[in-house]
C-alpha cells in the first residue's frame, strides 16, 4: 500500500467507490470520469506503479486481471468492449497504480 495512492485508498476503503467486484487480489469499480457508457477499472490490491514495473512474479495477477475483464464486461451488459492500460506519463497514466480500463457501450461524449 502507498499512503498517497488514491487506488490504495479505495482498496483500503478509506475512499469510496462504486464497486462492481472484489476478491482477495483485485477490486473493480466504475471510473469517476467515464469515457464510455460503461467504463470500469480493474485494480490489483497490491500496489504496483505501472505495467513497466511488473516482474515475472506478477504474471498470475496480470493474467487474472485480463481474464476478469470479459466476465465483468458481460455482467455489465457489454457484448463488446475495449481494454486499456496506460503506462507512464507519456503513455497517459494519471494514477501510478497499475489498472486496466474496460470500456464499452458507446462513446460518452457522443451521448451528450
Secondary structure, DSSP 4 states (H G I P E B T S, - for coil): --TT-HHHHHHHTSS---EEEE-SSEEEEE-TT-SEEEEEEEEESS----GGG--GGGHHHHHHHHHHHHHHHHHTT-SS-EEE---SGGGT--SSS-EEEEEEEEEGGGG-
